[in-house]
Amino acid sequence: GAGVSQTPSNKVTEKGKYVELRCDPISGHTALYWYRQSLGQGPEFLIYFQGTGAADDSGLPNDRFFAVRPEGSVSTLKIQRTERGDSAVYLCASSLGTGGLGELFFGEGSRLTVL
Amino acid sequence: ILNVEQSPQSLHVQEGDSTNFTCSFPSSNFYALHWYRWETAKSPEALFVMTLNGDEKKKGRISATLNTKEGYSYLYIKGSQPEDSATYLCALYVEGKLIFGQGTELSVKP
């Protein structure tokens, strides 16, 4: 596809369950970012990849959160033992990796609701 | 903790009004500032990437200015239209990633 694709668009789960969110970036984009947006807040940085490796995972809130990008393209954000506070819109973005000069291209987000 | 502040948090204007909002950020070690527009049920889209002090960028009725020495950027919309209704986000580039402000939610009434 032409843009960044995220699946699922909506996910409702119960507290304590495991969740995976997938991001398919624009072809050729080396940098991939995960953000989380809660109501009334701006996007909060979670992790970014340059190629296959996590260049900065300082935004992951705790060890229940983990992300992978094994082949340098598709990425999966994994959340274990979900809590109600994890409810948010999870945004993925990709860029050409040209440092701060390159705009980010975002997907439409995955809305996670933890009951 | 690095803080990017946007004001106002929300804004309601009539069609045809011109409006502006502010993004404030720490001025030390500045590299780049981004502006994005996020319409409901869509993905955020880039408006501007700004790097130089005094820079001014324009896209149609929307323009932005940058002051890196005092740490602020202004976004202006001339003659607001209902389709301008969205959340406008600014973000500071820091060590490989963007740090976003909380956004300004603009509502334009016909």
Interface residues (C-beta under 8 A of the other chain):
Chain A: G3 V4 Y33 Y35 G40 Q41 G42 P43 E44 F45 Y48 Q50 A55 D56 G59 L91 A93 G99 G100 L101 G102 E103 L104 F105 F106 G107 E108 G109
Chain B: V4 Q6 Y31 A32 H34 Y36 A41 K42 S43 P44 E45 A46 V49 T51 L89 A91 Y93 E95 G96 K97 L98 I99 F100 G101 Q102 G103
